[in-house]
Amino acid sequence: MAMLVLSVVEEADVNGREILSTGISMVGLGGDDVVCGRCGREMMSQVPIRTMQATLLYRCEGCGALNEVPPDAES
Ligand SMILES: [Zn+2]
């Protein structure tokens, strides 16, 4: 388990990728604490994000930034 800081994606670079809102904090059963790359808000807690679809984008409800799992995040 670790803290994973996401990479901010510009709206222009979405290219039709699916966007997941994290308005309600997601709490999983084990994994990483996922933090917004812009404002540092904790978006998800204990979520196995490294096993989730790599193309998903996560919208921070704190600052509105779109985030993605950085390509070098493989554990
Ligand atoms: Zn944010």
N, CA, C, O and the ligand as a Tripos MOL2 file, in Angstrom:
@<TRIPOS>MOLECULE
protein
  301   299    76     0     0
PROTEIN
NO_CHARGES

@<TRIPOS>ATOM
      1 N           0.8300   -1.2070    0.0000 N.3       1 MET1
      2 CA          0.0000    0.0000    0.0000 C.3       1 MET1
      3 C           0.8620    1.2550    0.0000 C.2       1 MET1
      4 O           1.8720    1.3420    0.6990 O.2       1 MET1
      5 N           0.4430    2.2020   -0.7880 N.am      2 ALA2
      6 CA          1.2190    3.4250   -0.8880 C.3       2 ALA2
      7 C           0.3010    4.5580   -1.3100 C.2       2 ALA2
      8 O          -0.8600    4.3550   -1.6640 O.2       2 ALA2
      9 N           0.8530    5.7390   -1.2600 N.am      3 MET3
     10 CA          0.1160    6.8730   -1.7800 C.3       3 MET3
     11 C           0.5330    7.0770   -3.2250 C.2       3 MET3
     12 O           1.7210    7.1170   -3.5450 O.2       3 MET3
     13 N          -0.4550    7.2040   -4.0860 N.am      4 LEU4
     14 CA         -0.1770    7.3880   -5.5060 C.3       4 LEU4
     15 C          -0.7030    8.7550   -5.9440 C.2       4 LEU4
     16 O          -1.9040    9.0170   -5.8710 O.2       4 LEU4
     17 N           0.1960    9.6170   -6.3950 N.am      5 VAL5
     18 CA         -0.2010   10.9300   -6.8890 C.3       5 VAL5
     19 C          -0.4350   10.8230   -8.3910 C.2       5 VAL5
     20 O           0.4540   10.4240   -9.1440 O.2       5 VAL5
     21 N          -1.6370   11.1850   -8.8110 N.am      6 LEU6
     22 CA         -1.9860   11.0660  -10.2240 C.3       6 LEU6
     23 C          -1.3920   12.2030  -11.0420 C.2       6 LEU6
     24 O          -0.9490   13.2180  -10.5030 O.2       6 LEU6
     25 N          -1.3940   12.0060  -12.3660 N.am      7 SER7
     26 CA         -0.9450   13.0340  -13.2990 C.3       7 SER7
     27 C          -2.1550   13.7940  -13.8200 C.2       7 SER7
     28 O          -3.1700   13.1920  -14.1690 O.2       7 SER7
     29 N          -2.0450   15.1130  -13.8720 N.am      8 VAL8
     30 CA         -3.1380   15.9420  -14.3780 C.3       8 VAL8
     31 C          -3.1750   15.8570  -15.9010 C.2       8 VAL8
     32 O          -2.1430   15.9280  -16.5690 O.2       8 VAL8
     33 N          -4.3970   15.7020  -16.4390 N.am      9 VAL9
     34 CA         -4.6150   15.6460  -17.8850 C.3       9 VAL9
     35 C          -5.4150   16.8820  -18.2840 C.2       9 VAL9
     36 O          -6.4130   17.2060  -17.6420 O.2       9 VAL9
     37 N          -4.9890   17.5680  -19.3290 N.am     10 GLU10
     38 CA         -5.7360   18.7310  -19.8020 C.3      10 GLU10
     39 C          -7.0130   18.2710  -20.5090 C.2      10 GLU10
     40 O          -7.0450   17.2070  -21.1260 O.2      10 GLU10
     41 N          -8.0690   19.0950  -20.4080 N.am     11 GLU11
     42 CA         -9.3470   18.7480  -21.0400 C.3      11 GLU11
     43 C          -9.1410   18.4670  -22.5350 C.2      11 GLU11
     44 O          -9.8300   17.6200  -23.1020 O.2      11 GLU11
     45 N          -8.2160   19.1580  -23.1640 N.am     12 ALA12
     46 CA         -7.9700   18.9980  -24.5960 C.3      12 ALA12
     47 C          -7.4100   17.6250  -24.9310 C.2      12 ALA12
     48 O          -7.4560   17.1960  -26.0840 O.2      12 ALA12
     49 N          -6.8840   16.9410  -23.9330 N.am     13 ASP13
     50 CA         -6.2560   15.6410  -24.1740 C.3      13 ASP13
     51 C          -7.1350   14.4600  -23.7790 C.2      13 ASP13
     52 O          -6.6570   13.3300  -23.6900 O.2      13 ASP13
     53 N          -8.4320   14.7220  -23.5390 N.am     14 VAL14
     54 CA         -9.3200   13.6490  -23.0920 C.3      14 VAL14
     55 C          -9.5420   12.6160  -24.1950 C.2      14 VAL14
     56 O          -9.5310   11.4130  -23.9340 O.2      14 VAL14
     57 N          -9.7460   13.0900  -25.4370 N.am     15 ASN15
     58 CA         -9.9080   12.1890  -26.5870 C.3      15 ASN15
     59 C         -10.9540   11.1040  -26.3720 C.2      15 ASN15
     60 O         -10.7490    9.9520  -26.7540 O.2      15 ASN15
     61 N         -12.0680   11.4720  -25.7630 N.am     16 GLY16
     62 CA        -13.1560   10.5110  -25.6180 C.3      16 GLY16
     63 C         -12.9630    9.4550  -24.5420 C.2      16 GLY16
     64 O         -13.7470    8.5100  -24.4520 O.2      16 GLY16
     65 N         -11.9460    9.6030  -23.7390 N.am     17 ARG17
     66 CA        -11.7300    8.6280  -22.6750 C.3      17 ARG17
     67 C         -12.8130    8.7690  -21.6160 C.2      17 ARG17
     68 O         -13.3570    9.8530  -21.4110 O.2      17 ARG17
     69 N         -13.1160    7.6770  -20.9550 N.am     18 GLU18
     70 CA        -14.1670    7.6640  -19.9530 C.3      18 GLU18
     71 C         -13.7090    8.4190  -18.7040 C.2      18 GLU18
     72 O         -12.5850    8.2510  -18.2320 O.2      18 GLU18
     73 N         -14.6170    9.2600  -18.1790 N.am     19 ILE19
     74 CA        -14.2790   10.0620  -17.0060 C.3      19 ILE19
     75 C         -15.0890    9.5870  -15.8080 C.2      19 ILE19
     76 O         -16.3150    9.4950  -15.8660 O.2      19 ILE19
     77 N         -14.4020    9.2970  -14.7490 N.am     20 LEU20
     78 CA        -15.0280    8.8180  -13.5280 C.3      20 LEU20
     79 C         -14.9930    9.9590  -12.5180 C.2      20 LEU20
     80 O         -13.9340   10.5150  -12.2250 O.2      20 LEU20
     81 N         -16.1720   10.2980  -11.9880 N.am     21 SER21
     82 CA        -16.2090   11.3400  -10.9700 C.3      21 SER21
     83 C         -15.8930   10.7380   -9.6120 C.2      21 SER21
     84 O         -16.3420    9.6410   -9.2790 O.2      21 SER21
     85 N         -15.1180   11.4700   -8.8400 N.am     22 THR22
     86 CA        -14.7590   10.9650   -7.5150 C.3      22 THR22
     87 C         -15.3600   11.8390   -6.4320 C.2      22 THR22
     88 O         -14.7560   12.0600   -5.3820 O.2      22 THR22
     89 N         -16.5740   12.3370   -6.7050 N.am     23 GLY23
     90 CA        -17.2370   13.2230   -5.7520 C.3      23 GLY23
     91 C         -17.4360   12.5840   -4.3960 C.2      23 GLY23
     92 O         -17.2000   13.2000   -3.3560 O.2      23 GLY23
     93 N         -17.8710   11.3420   -4.4270 N.am     24 ILE24
     94 CA        -17.9620   10.5950   -3.1830 C.3      24 ILE24
     95 C         -16.6960    9.7680   -3.0880 C.2      24 ILE24
     96 O         -16.3940    8.9850   -3.9890 O.2      24 ILE24
     97 N         -15.9750    9.9310   -2.0360 N.am     25 SER25
     98 CA        -14.7190    9.2100   -1.8840 C.3      25 SER25
     99 C         -14.9420    7.7150   -2.0250 C.2      25 SER25
    100 O         -15.7850    7.1310   -1.3430 O.2      25 SER25
    101 N         -14.1880    7.1130   -2.9030 N.am     26 MET26
    102 CA        -14.2670    5.6770   -3.0680 C.3      26 MET26
    103 C         -13.3300    5.0210   -2.0610 C.2      26 MET26
    104 O         -12.1740    5.4170   -1.9120 O.2      26 MET26
    105 N         -13.8460    4.0220   -1.3830 N.am     27 VAL27
    106 CA        -13.0040    3.2890   -0.4550 C.3      27 VAL27
    107 C         -13.0120    1.8190   -0.8680 C.2      27 VAL27
    108 O         -14.0630    1.1780   -0.9000 O.2      27 VAL27
    109 N         -11.8620    1.3090   -1.1740 N.am     28 GLY28
    110 CA        -11.7520   -0.0750   -1.6020 C.3      28 GLY28
    111 C         -11.3230   -0.9720   -0.4690 C.2      28 GLY28
    112 O         -11.2980   -0.5820    0.6990 O.2      28 GLY28
    113 N         -10.9910   -2.1740   -0.8480 N.am     29 LEU29
    114 CA        -10.6610   -3.1840    0.1630 C.3      29 LEU29
    115 C          -9.1680   -3.3930    0.3110 C.2      29 LEU29
    116 O          -8.7270   -4.2670    1.0570 O.2      29 LEU29
    117 N          -8.4080   -2.6080   -0.3830 N.am     30 GLY30
    118 CA         -6.9640   -2.7680   -0.2800 C.3      30 GLY30
    119 C          -6.3120   -2.2480   -1.5330 C.2      30 GLY30
    120 O          -6.7310   -2.5750   -2.6430 O.2      30 GLY30
    121 N          -5.2880   -1.4420   -1.3600 N.am     31 GLY31
    122 CA         -4.6280   -0.8610   -2.5130 C.3      31 GLY31
    123 C          -3.9760    0.4360   -2.1140 C.2      31 GLY31
    124 O          -3.3860    0.5580   -1.0400 O.2      31 GLY31
    125 N          -4.0940    1.3980   -2.9960 N.am     32 ASP32
    126 CA         -3.3970    2.6580   -2.7740 C.3      32 ASP32
    127 C          -4.3570    3.7780   -2.4000 C.2      32 ASP32
    128 O          -5.5450    3.7390   -2.7200 O.2      32 ASP32
    129 N          -3.8160    4.7650   -1.7200 N.am     33 ASP33
    130 CA         -4.5330    6.0150   -1.5260 C.3      33 ASP33
    131 C          -4.1870    6.8940   -2.7240 C.2      33 ASP33
    132 O          -3.0160    7.1570   -2.9950 O.2      33 ASP33
    133 N          -5.2160    7.3440   -3.4350 N.am     34 VAL34
    134 CA         -5.0070    8.0410   -4.6880 C.3      34 VAL34
    135 C          -5.2780    9.5310   -4.4930 C.2      34 VAL34
    136 O          -6.3340    9.9270   -4.0000 O.2      34 VAL34
    137 N          -4.3030   10.3460   -4.8890 N.am     35 VAL35
    138 CA         -4.3280   11.7680   -4.6020 C.3      35 VAL35
    139 C          -4.3220   12.5710   -5.8980 C.2      35 VAL35
    140 O          -3.6150   12.2310   -6.8470 O.2      35 VAL35
    141 N          -5.1140   13.6380   -5.9280 N.am     36 CYS36
    142 CA         -5.1640   14.5400   -7.0830 C.3      36 CYS36
    143 C          -3.7970   15.1720   -7.3320 C.2      36 CYS36
    144 O          -3.1400   15.6520   -6.4080 O.2      36 CYS36
    145 N          -3.3820   15.1610   -8.6030 N.am     37 GLY37
    146 CA         -2.0830   15.7090   -8.9720 C.3      37 GLY37
    147 C          -2.0360   17.2280   -8.9390 C.2      37 GLY37
    148 O          -0.9560   17.8170   -8.9920 O.2      37 GLY37
    149 N          -3.2050   17.8720   -8.8520 N.am     38 ARG38
    150 CA         -3.1950   19.3390   -8.8420 C.3      38 ARG38
    151 C          -3.3430   19.8990   -7.4270 C.2      38 ARG38
    152 O          -2.5430   20.7280   -6.9950 O.2      38 ARG38
    153 N          -4.3800   19.4390   -6.7070 N.am     39 CYS39
    154 CA         -4.6660   20.0780   -5.4220 C.3      39 CYS39
    155 C          -4.3010   19.2030   -4.2250 C.2      39 CYS39
    156 O          -4.3020   19.6790   -3.0890 O.2      39 CYS39
    157 N          -3.9890   17.9310   -4.4670 N.am     40 GLY40
    158 CA         -3.5640   17.0820   -3.3660 C.3      40 GLY40
    159 C          -4.6980   16.4630   -2.5720 C.2      40 GLY40
    160 O          -4.4590   15.8300   -1.5430 O.2      40 GLY40
    161 N          -5.9470   16.6400   -3.0410 N.am     41 ARG41
    162 CA         -7.0810   16.0370   -2.3600 C.3      41 ARG41
    163 C          -7.0200   14.5130   -2.5100 C.2      41 ARG41
    164 O          -6.6520   13.9970   -3.5650 O.2      41 ARG41
    165 N          -7.3820   13.8140   -1.4530 N.am     42 GLU42
    166 CA         -7.4550   12.3590   -1.5640 C.3      42 GLU42
    167 C          -8.7380   11.9850   -2.2910 C.2      42 GLU42
    168 O          -9.8350   12.2360   -1.7940 O.2      42 GLU42
    169 N          -8.6000   11.3950   -3.4490 N.am     43 MET43
    170 CA         -9.7550   11.0850   -4.2850 C.3      43 MET43
    171 C         -10.2990    9.6990   -3.9740 C.2      43 MET43
    172 O         -11.5120    9.4890   -3.9760 O.2      43 MET43
    173 N          -9.4240    8.7750   -3.7120 N.am     44 MET44
    174 CA         -9.8340    7.3980   -3.4330 C.3      44 MET44
    175 C          -8.9210    6.8270   -2.3770 C.2      44 MET44
    176 O          -7.7470    7.1830   -2.2770 O.2      44 MET44
    177 N          -9.4870    5.9350   -1.5920 N.am     45 SER45
    178 CA         -8.7320    5.3550   -0.5000 C.3      45 SER45
    179 C          -8.7070    3.8430   -0.6170 C.2      45 SER45
    180 O          -9.7430    3.2100   -0.8230 O.2      45 SER45
    181 N          -7.5530    3.2810   -0.4890 N.am     46 GLN46
    182 CA         -7.4120    1.8150   -0.4860 C.3      46 GLN46
    183 C          -8.0220    1.1700   -1.7200 C.2      46 GLN46
    184 O          -8.7400    0.1750   -1.6220 O.2      46 GLN46
    185 N          -7.7360    1.7340   -2.8610 N.am     47 VAL47
    186 CA         -8.2830    1.2380   -4.1210 C.3      47 VAL47
    187 C          -7.1630    0.6110   -4.9590 C.2      47 VAL47
    188 O          -6.0850    1.1900   -5.0870 O.2      47 VAL47
    189 N          -7.4190   -0.5650   -5.5230 N.am     48 PRO48
    190 CA         -6.3860   -1.2200   -6.3530 C.3      48 PRO48
    191 C          -6.3090   -0.5870   -7.7310 C.2      48 PRO48
    192 O          -6.5600   -1.2380   -8.7450 O.2      48 PRO48
    193 N          -5.9610    0.6820   -7.7540 N.am     49 ILE49
    194 CA         -6.0710    1.4610   -8.9920 C.3      49 ILE49
    195 C          -5.1160    0.9700  -10.0690 C.2      49 ILE49
    196 O          -5.3780    1.1520  -11.2580 O.2      49 ILE49
    197 N          -4.0260    0.3570   -9.6720 N.am     50 ARG50
    198 CA         -3.0700   -0.1120  -10.6790 C.3      50 ARG50
    199 C          -3.6330   -1.2470  -11.5210 C.2      50 ARG50
    200 O          -3.1150   -1.5470  -12.5960 O.2      50 ARG50
    201 N          -4.7000   -1.8800  -11.0270 N.am     51 THR51
    202 CA         -5.3010   -2.9760  -11.7850 C.3      51 THR51
    203 C          -6.5070   -2.4960  -12.5790 C.2      51 THR51
    204 O          -7.1180   -3.2810  -13.3040 O.2      51 THR51
    205 N          -6.8560   -1.2320  -12.4540 N.am     52 MET52
    206 CA         -8.0210   -0.7110  -13.1610 C.3      52 MET52
    207 C          -7.6300   -0.2500  -14.5530 C.2      52 MET52
    208 O          -6.4540   -0.0640  -14.8650 O.2      52 MET52
    209 N          -8.6600   -0.0720  -15.3860 N.am     53 GLN53
    210 CA         -8.4490    0.3380  -16.7680 C.3      53 GLN53
    211 C          -7.5250    1.5440  -16.8640 C.2      53 GLN53
    212 O          -7.8080    2.5890  -16.2770 O.2      53 GLN53
    213 N          -6.4510    1.4130  -17.5790 N.am     54 ALA54
    214 CA         -5.4510    2.4720  -17.6460 C.3      54 ALA54
    215 C          -5.9590    3.7110  -18.3690 C.2      54 ALA54
    216 O          -5.4110    4.8010  -18.2010 O.2      54 ALA54
    217 N          -7.0130    3.5450  -19.1790 N.am     55 THR55
    218 CA         -7.4710    4.6920  -19.9550 C.3      55 THR55
    219 C          -8.4630    5.5520  -19.1860 C.2      55 THR55
    220 O          -8.8320    6.6280  -19.6570 O.2      55 THR55
    221 N          -8.9000    5.1090  -18.0220 N.am     56 LEU56
    222 CA         -9.8750    5.8740  -17.2440 C.3      56 LEU56
    223 C          -9.2730    7.1870  -16.7450 C.2      56 LEU56
    224 O          -8.0990    7.2690  -16.3860 O.2      56 LEU56
    225 N         -10.1330    8.2100  -16.7390 N.am     57 LEU57
    226 CA         -9.7350    9.4980  -16.1600 C.3      57 LEU57
    227 C         -10.5600    9.7180  -14.8990 C.2      57 LEU57
    228 O         -11.7060    9.2800  -14.8080 O.2      57 LEU57
    229 N          -9.9720   10.3880  -13.9500 N.am     58 TYR58
    230 CA        -10.6330   10.6190  -12.6660 C.3      58 TYR58
    231 C         -10.7530   12.1220  -12.4350 C.2      58 TYR58
    232 O          -9.7570   12.8450  -12.4060 O.2      58 TYR58
    233 N         -12.0100   12.5800  -12.2710 N.am     59 ARG59
    234 CA        -12.2030   14.0130  -12.0500 C.3      59 ARG59
    235 C         -12.1880   14.3200  -10.5620 C.2      59 ARG59
    236 O         -12.9430   13.7380   -9.7820 O.2      59 ARG59
    237 N         -11.3270   15.2310  -10.1890 N.am     60 CYS60
    238 CA        -11.2440   15.6710   -8.8020 C.3      60 CYS60
    239 C         -12.3810   16.6350   -8.5170 C.2      60 CYS60
    240 O         -12.5430   17.6210   -9.2360 O.2      60 CYS60
    241 N         -13.1630   16.3780   -7.4990 N.am     61 GLU61
    242 CA        -14.2710   17.2640   -7.1490 C.3      61 GLU61
    243 C         -13.7910   18.4470   -6.3220 C.2      61 GLU61
    244 O         -14.5580   19.3730   -6.0590 O.2      61 GLU61
    245 N         -12.5510   18.4240   -5.9190 N.am     62 GLY62
    246 CA        -11.9960   19.5470   -5.1790 C.3      62 GLY62
    247 C         -11.6420   20.6870   -6.1140 C.2      62 GLY62
    248 O         -12.0540   21.8250   -5.8910 O.2      62 GLY62
    249 N         -10.8780   20.3900   -7.1660 N.am     63 CYS63
    250 CA        -10.3990   21.4470   -8.0550 C.3      63 CYS63
    251 C         -10.8710   21.2660   -9.4850 C.2      63 CYS63
    252 O         -10.6330   22.1390  -10.3210 O.2      63 CYS63
    253 N         -11.5380   20.1490   -9.7920 N.am     64 GLY64
    254 CA        -12.0620   19.9310  -11.1290 C.3      64 GLY64
    255 C         -11.0620   19.3700  -12.1230 C.2      64 GLY64
    256 O         -11.4010   19.1660  -13.2890 O.2      64 GLY64
    257 N          -9.8480   19.1210  -11.6890 N.am     65 ALA65
    258 CA         -8.8270   18.6200  -12.6070 C.3      65 ALA65
    259 C          -9.1160   17.1820  -13.0010 C.2      65 ALA65
    260 O          -9.6610   16.4020  -12.2200 O.2      65 ALA65
    261 N          -8.7390   16.8460  -14.2310 N.am     66 LEU66
    262 CA         -8.7930   15.4600  -14.6800 C.3      66 LEU66
    263 C          -7.4380   14.8250  -14.4010 C.2      66 LEU66
    264 O          -6.3900   15.4250  -14.6390 O.2      66 LEU66
    265 N          -7.4830   13.6130  -13.8990 N.am     67 ASN67
    266 CA         -6.2520   12.9260  -13.5210 C.3      67 ASN67
    267 C          -6.1990   11.5530  -14.1630 C.2      67 ASN67
    268 O          -7.2320   10.9470  -14.4470 O.2      67 ASN67
    269 N          -4.9860   11.0700  -14.3880 N.am     68 GLU68
    270 CA         -4.8090    9.7070  -14.8570 C.3      68 GLU68
    271 C          -3.6990    9.0580  -14.0440 C.2      68 GLU68
    272 O          -2.8690    9.7290  -13.4310 O.2      68 GLU68
    273 N          -3.7130    7.7270  -14.0590 N.am     69 VAL69
    274 CA         -2.6370    7.0020  -13.3810 C.3      69 VAL69
    275 C          -1.3750    7.1990  -14.1990 C.2      69 VAL69
    276 O          -1.3760    6.9130  -15.3960 O.2      69 VAL69
    277 N          -0.3070    7.6750  -13.5950 N.am     70 PRO70
    278 CA          0.9210    7.8870  -14.3590 C.3      70 PRO70
    279 C           1.4270    6.5700  -14.9390 C.2      70 PRO70
    280 O           1.3360    5.5260  -14.2930 O.2      70 PRO70
    281 N           1.9610    6.6210  -16.1580 N.am     71 PRO71
    282 CA          2.3910    5.3950  -16.8370 C.3      71 PRO71
    283 C           3.4780    4.6430  -16.0810 C.2      71 PRO71
    284 O           3.6440    3.4380  -16.2730 O.2      71 PRO71
    285 N           4.2040    5.3230  -15.2430 N.am     72 ASP72
    286 CA          5.3090    4.6650  -14.5360 C.3      72 ASP72
    287 C           4.9030    4.1690  -13.1450 C.2      72 ASP72
    288 O           5.7560    3.9460  -12.2850 O.2      72 ASP72
    289 N           3.5780    3.9960  -12.9300 N.am     73 ALA73
    290 CA          3.1070    3.6680  -11.5910 C.3      73 ALA73
    291 C           3.1240    2.1750  -11.2770 C.2      73 ALA73
    292 O           2.7500    1.7720  -10.1750 O.2      73 ALA73
    293 N           3.5460    1.3610  -12.2180 N.am     74 GLU74
    294 CA          3.5540   -0.0750  -11.9510 C.3      74 GLU74
    295 C           4.3630   -0.3880  -10.7060 C.2      74 GLU74
    296 O           5.4840    0.0860  -10.5200 O.2      74 GLU74
    297 N           3.7550   -1.1970   -9.8710 N.am     75 SER75
    298 CA          4.4250   -1.4930   -8.6030 C.3      75 SER75
    299 C           5.4030   -2.6380   -8.7830 C.2      75 SER75
    300 O           6.0680   -3.0390   -7.8280 O.2      75 SER75
    301 ZN         -7.8540   18.3360   -7.2080 Zn       76 ZN76
@<TRIPOS>BOND
     1     1     2 1
     2     2     3 1
     3     3     4 2
     4     3     5 am
     5     5     6 1
     6     6     7 1
     7     7     8 2
     8     7     9 am
     9     9    10 1
    10    10    11 1
    11    11    12 2
    12    11    13 am
    13    13    14 1
    14    14    15 1
    15    15    16 2
    16    15    17 am
    17    17    18 1
    18    18    19 1
    19    19    20 2
    20    19    21 am
    21    21    22 1
    22    22    23 1
    23    23    24 2
    24    23    25 am
    25    25    26 1
    26    26    27 1
    27    27    28 2
    28    27    29 am
    29    29    30 1
    30    30    31 1
    31    31    32 2
    32    31    33 am
    33    33    34 1
    34    34    35 1
    35    35    36 2
    36    35    37 am
    37    37    38 1
    38    38    39 1
    39    39    40 2
    40    39    41 am
    41    41    42 1
    42    42    43 1
    43    43    44 2
    44    43    45 am
    45    45    46 1
    46    46    47 1
    47    47    48 2
    48    47    49 am
    49    49    50 1
    50    50    51 1
    51    51    52 2
    52    51    53 am
    53    53    54 1
    54    54    55 1
    55    55    56 2
    56    55    57 am
    57    57    58 1
    58    58    59 1
    59    59    60 2
    60    59    61 am
    61    61    62 1
    62    62    63 1
    63    63    64 2
    64    63    65 am
    65    65    66 1
    66    66    67 1
    67    67    68 2
    68    67    69 am
    69    69    70 1
    70    70    71 1
    71    71    72 2
    72    71    73 am
    73    73    74 1
    74    74    75 1
    75    75    76 2
    76    75    77 am
    77    77    78 1
    78    78    79 1
    79    79    80 2
    80    79    81 am
    81    81    82 1
    82    82    83 1
    83    83    84 2
    84    83    85 am
    85    85    86 1
    86    86    87 1
    87    87    88 2
    88    87    89 am
    89    89    90 1
    90    90    91 1
    91    91    92 2
    92    91    93 am
    93    93    94 1
    94    94    95 1
    95    95    96 2
    96    95    97 am
    97    97    98 1
    98    98    99 1
    99    99   100 2
   100    99   101 am
   101   101   102 1
   102   102   103 1
   103   103   104 2
   104   103   105 am
   105   105   106 1
   106   106   107 1
   107   107   108 2
   108   107   109 am
   109   109   110 1
   110   110   111 1
   111   111   112 2
   112   111   113 am
   113   113   114 1
   114   114   115 1
   115   115   116 2
   116   115   117 am
   117   117   118 1
   118   118   119 1
   119   119   120 2
   120   119   121 am
   121   121   122 1
   122   122   123 1
   123   123   124 2
   124   123   125 am
   125   125   126 1
   126   126   127 1
   127   127   128 2
   128   127   129 am
   129   129   130 1
   130   130   131 1
   131   131   132 2
   132   131   133 am
   133   133   134 1
   134   134   135 1
   135   135   136 2
   136   135   137 am
   137   137   138 1
   138   138   139 1
   139   139   140 2
   140   139   141 am
   141   141   142 1
   142   142   143 1
   143   143   144 2
   144   143   145 am
   145   145   146 1
   146   146   147 1
   147   147   148 2
   148   147   149 am
   149   149   150 1
   150   150   151 1
   151   151   152 2
   152   151   153 am
   153   153   154 1
   154   154   155 1
   155   155   156 2
   156   155   157 am
   157   157   158 1
   158   158   159 1
   159   159   160 2
   160   159   161 am
   161   161   162 1
   162   162   163 1
   163   163   164 2
   164   163   165 am
   165   165   166 1
   166   166   167 1
   167   167   168 2
   168   167   169 am
   169   169   170 1
   170   170   171 1
   171   171   172 2
   172   171   173 am
   173   173   174 1
   174   174   175 1
   175   175   176 2
   176   175   177 am
   177   177   178 1
   178   178   179 1
   179   179   180 2
   180   179   181 am
   181   181   182 1
   182   182   183 1
   183   183   184 2
   184   183   185 am
   185   185   186 1
   186   186   187 1
   187   187   188 2
   188   187   189 am
   189   189   190 1
   190   190   191 1
   191   191   192 2
   192   191   193 am
   193   193   194 1
   194   194   195 1
   195   195   196 2
   196   195   197 am
   197   197   198 1
   198   198   199 1
   199   199   200 2
   200   199   201 am
   201   201   202 1
   202   202   203 1
   203   203   204 2
   204   203   205 am
   205   205   206 1
   206   206   207 1
   207   207   208 2
   208   207   209 am
   209   209   210 1
   210   210   211 1
   211   211   212 2
   212   211   213 am
   213   213   214 1
   214   214   215 1
   215   215   216 2
   216   215   217 am
   217   217   218 1
   218   218   219 1
   219   219   220 2
   220   219   221 am
   221   221   222 1
   222   222   223 1
   223   223   224 2
   224   223   225 am
   225   225   226 1
   226   226   227 1
   227   227   228 2
   228   227   229 am
   229   229   230 1
   230   230   231 1
   231   231   232 2
   232   231   233 am
   233   233   234 1
   234   234   235 1
   235   235   236 2
   236   235   237 am
   237   237   238 1
   238   238   239 1
   239   239   240 2
   240   239   241 am
   241   241   242 1
   242   242   243 1
   243   243   244 2
   244   243   245 am
   245   245   246 1
   246   246   247 1
   247   247   248 2
   248   247   249 am
   249   249   250 1
   250   250   251 1
   251   251   252 2
   252   251   253 am
   253   253   254 1
   254   254   255 1
   255   255   256 2
   256   255   257 am
   257   257   258 1
   258   258   259 1
   259   259   260 2
   260   259   261 am
   261   261   262 1
   262   262   263 1
   263   263   264 2
   264   263   265 am
   265   265   266 1
   266   266   267 1
   267   267   268 2
   268   267   269 am
   269   269   270 1
   270   270   271 1
   271   271   272 2
   272   271   273 am
   273   273   274 1
   274   274   275 1
   275   275   276 2
   276   275   277 am
   277   277   278 1
   278   278   279 1
   279   279   280 2
   280   279   281 am
   281   281   282 1
   282   282   283 1
   283   283   284 2
   284   283   285 am
   285   285   286 1
   286   286   287 1
   287   287   288 2
   288   287   289 am
   289   289   290 1
   290   290   291 1
   291   291   292 2
   292   291   293 am
   293   293   294 1
   294   294   295 1
   295   295   296 2
   296   295   297 am
   297   297   298 1
   298   298   299 1
   299   299   300 2
@<TRIPOS>SUBSTRUCTURE
     1 MET1         2 RESIDUE 1 A MET
     2 ALA2         6 RESIDUE 1 A ALA
     3 MET3        10 RESIDUE 1 A MET
     4 LEU4        14 RESIDUE 1 A LEU
     5 VAL5        18 RESIDUE 1 A VAL
     6 LEU6        22 RESIDUE 1 A LEU
     7 SER7        26 RESIDUE 1 A SER
     8 VAL8        30 RESIDUE 1 A VAL
     9 VAL9        34 RESIDUE 1 A VAL
    10 GLU10       38 RESIDUE 1 A GLU
    11 GLU11       42 RESIDUE 1 A GLU
    12 ALA12       46 RESIDUE 1 A ALA
    13 ASP13       50 RESIDUE 1 A ASP
    14 VAL14       54 RESIDUE 1 A VAL
    15 ASN15       58 RESIDUE 1 A ASN
    16 GLY16       62 RESIDUE 1 A GLY
    17 ARG17       66 RESIDUE 1 A ARG
    18 GLU18       70 RESIDUE 1 A GLU
    19 ILE19       74 RESIDUE 1 A ILE
    20 LEU20       78 RESIDUE 1 A LEU
    21 SER21       82 RESIDUE 1 A SER
    22 THR22       86 RESIDUE 1 A THR
    23 GLY23       90 RESIDUE 1 A GLY
    24 ILE24       94 RESIDUE 1 A ILE
    25 SER25       98 RESIDUE 1 A SER
    26 MET26      102 RESIDUE 1 A MET
    27 VAL27      106 RESIDUE 1 A VAL
    28 GLY28      110 RESIDUE 1 A GLY
    29 LEU29      114 RESIDUE 1 A LEU
    30 GLY30      118 RESIDUE 1 A GLY
    31 GLY31      122 RESIDUE 1 A GLY
    32 ASP32      126 RESIDUE 1 A ASP
    33 ASP33      130 RESIDUE 1 A ASP
    34 VAL34      134 RESIDUE 1 A VAL
    35 VAL35      138 RESIDUE 1 A VAL
    36 CYS36      142 RESIDUE 1 A CYS
    37 GLY37      146 RESIDUE 1 A GLY
    38 ARG38      150 RESIDUE 1 A ARG
    39 CYS39      154 RESIDUE 1 A CYS
    40 GLY40      158 RESIDUE 1 A GLY
    41 ARG41      162 RESIDUE 1 A ARG
    42 GLU42      166 RESIDUE 1 A GLU
    43 MET43      170 RESIDUE 1 A MET
    44 MET44      174 RESIDUE 1 A MET
    45 SER45      178 RESIDUE 1 A SER
    46 GLN46      182 RESIDUE 1 A GLN
    47 VAL47      186 RESIDUE 1 A VAL
    48 PRO48      190 RESIDUE 1 A PRO
    49 ILE49      194 RESIDUE 1 A ILE
    50 ARG50      198 RESIDUE 1 A ARG
    51 THR51      202 RESIDUE 1 A THR
    52 MET52      206 RESIDUE 1 A MET
    53 GLN53      210 RESIDUE 1 A GLN
    54 ALA54      214 RESIDUE 1 A ALA
    55 THR55      218 RESIDUE 1 A THR
    56 LEU56      222 RESIDUE 1 A LEU
    57 LEU57      226 RESIDUE 1 A LEU
    58 TYR58      230 RESIDUE 1 A TYR
    59 ARG59      234 RESIDUE 1 A ARG
    60 CYS60      238 RESIDUE 1 A CYS
    61 GLU61      242 RESIDUE 1 A GLU
    62 GLY62      246 RESIDUE 1 A GLY
    63 CYS63      250 RESIDUE 1 A CYS
    64 GLY64      254 RESIDUE 1 A GLY
    65 ALA65      258 RESIDUE 1 A ALA
    66 LEU66      262 RESIDUE 1 A LEU
    67 ASN67      266 RESIDUE 1 A ASN
    68 GLU68      270 RESIDUE 1 A GLU
    69 VAL69      274 RESIDUE 1 A VAL
    70 PRO70      278 RESIDUE 1 A PRO
    71 PRO71      282 RESIDUE 1 A PRO
    72 ASP72      286 RESIDUE 1 A ASP
    73 ALA73      290 RESIDUE 1 A ALA
    74 GLU74      294 RESIDUE 1 A GLU
    75 SER75      298 RESIDUE 1 A SER
    76 ZN76       301 GROUP 0 **** ****
